[in-house]
Each structure stands twice: as C-alpha cells, then as structure tokens.
Amino acid sequence: MGRVSAWIEPLMMLGQSATLGLIALAFPKLITLDVLYLLIGILLLVVGIFYWLVLPSLNRKHQAEVGESVALE
C-alpha cells in the first residue's frame, strides 16, 4: 500500500494545487462565490450518483469471485 500511496498522493496534491490556482486566477472576475458553491455541490452529486450506480455491481462481482475462490478450496 505504501507504494500505491506514494504514487497517488503527489498526483492528488497536483490536482488540488491546479484547481486552487485556477480558482485564484478566476475568482473575482469570472467565478463568484455562489458559482463555487454550486460547482462543488454539482460535483458532489455527480460523484455520489456515479458511486451509487457503479459500486453495487462491483460488490456483486466481488462477492461472486470470493464465493468461487471459497468453493475451489
């Protein structure tokens, strides 16, 4: 897990820094505070709906694989 974390964390930090940089450049003129709240709310809804649609099928697939591996032993 340490190696995976070592690859993911710098990429996440780069993405966060880039997003904050864009917000800092565009905030007073192009983006208002209301737009930021709406954008974050919409993004949270999109991620929630994505997980709601994808995770149940992945869970069923995982449970089937676990069941098969237990049956093979």
JODAGI-V67362 format. One record per residue. RES is the residue in three letters. PHI is phi as a letter, one per 40 degrees, with the letter a starting at -180 (NA if undefined). PSI is psi in radians with two decimals (* if undefined). NEAR is the number of other C-alpha atoms within 10 Angstrom. Layout:
RES,PHI,PSI,NEAR / RES,PHI,PSI,NEAR
This chain:
MET,NA,-0.50,5 / GLY,c,-0.67,7 / ARG,c,-0.69,7 / VAL,c,-0.78,8 / SER,c,-0.65,10 / ALA,c,-0.46,10 / TRP,c,-0.64,10 / ILE,c,-0.75,12 / GLU,d,-0.81,11 / PRO,c,-0.62,11 / LEU,c,-0.69,12 / MET,c,-0.72,11 / MET,c,-0.68,11 / LEU,c,-0.76,12 / GLY,c,-0.74,12 / GLN,c,-0.74,12 / SER,c,-0.72,12 / ALA,c,-0.73,12 / THR,c,-0.81,12 / LEU,c,-0.61,13 / GLY,c,-0.75,12 / LEU,c,-0.70,11 / ILE,c,-0.73,15 / ALA,c,-0.63,11 / LEU,c,-0.63,12 / ALA,b,-0.06,12 / PHE,c,-1.03,15 / PRO,c,-0.54,10 / LYS,c,-0.84,7 / LEU,c,-0.57,9 / ILE,b,2.21,13 / THR,c,3.01,12 / LEU,c,-0.65,10 / ASP,c,-0.70,8 / VAL,c,-0.69,12 / LEU,c,-0.79,13 / TYR,c,-0.77,11 / LEU,c,-0.74,11 / LEU,c,-0.79,12 / ILE,c,-0.73,11 / GLY,c,-0.76,11 / ILE,c,-0.75,12 / LEU,c,-0.70,12 / LEU,c,-0.70,12 / LEU,c,-0.75,12 / VAL,c,-0.79,12 / VAL,c,-0.73,11 / GLY,c,-0.76,12 / ILE,c,-0.70,11 / PHE,d,-0.86,11 / TYR,c,-0.68,11 / TRP,c,-0.62,11 / LEU,c,-0.62,11 / VAL,c,-0.72,11 / LEU,c,-0.67,11 / PRO,c,-0.71,11 / SER,c,-0.65,11 / LEU,c,-0.63,11 / ASN,c,-0.77,11 / ARG,c,-0.73,11 / LYS,c,-0.76,12 / HIS,c,-0.76,12 / GLN,c,-0.66,12 / ALA,c,-0.72,12 / GLU,c,-0.70,12 / VAL,c,-0.71,12 / GLY,c,-0.69,11 / GLU,c,-0.72,11 / SER,c,-0.60,10 / VAL,c,-0.67,9 / ALA,c,-0.54,8 / LEU,c,-0.44,7 / GLU,c,*,5
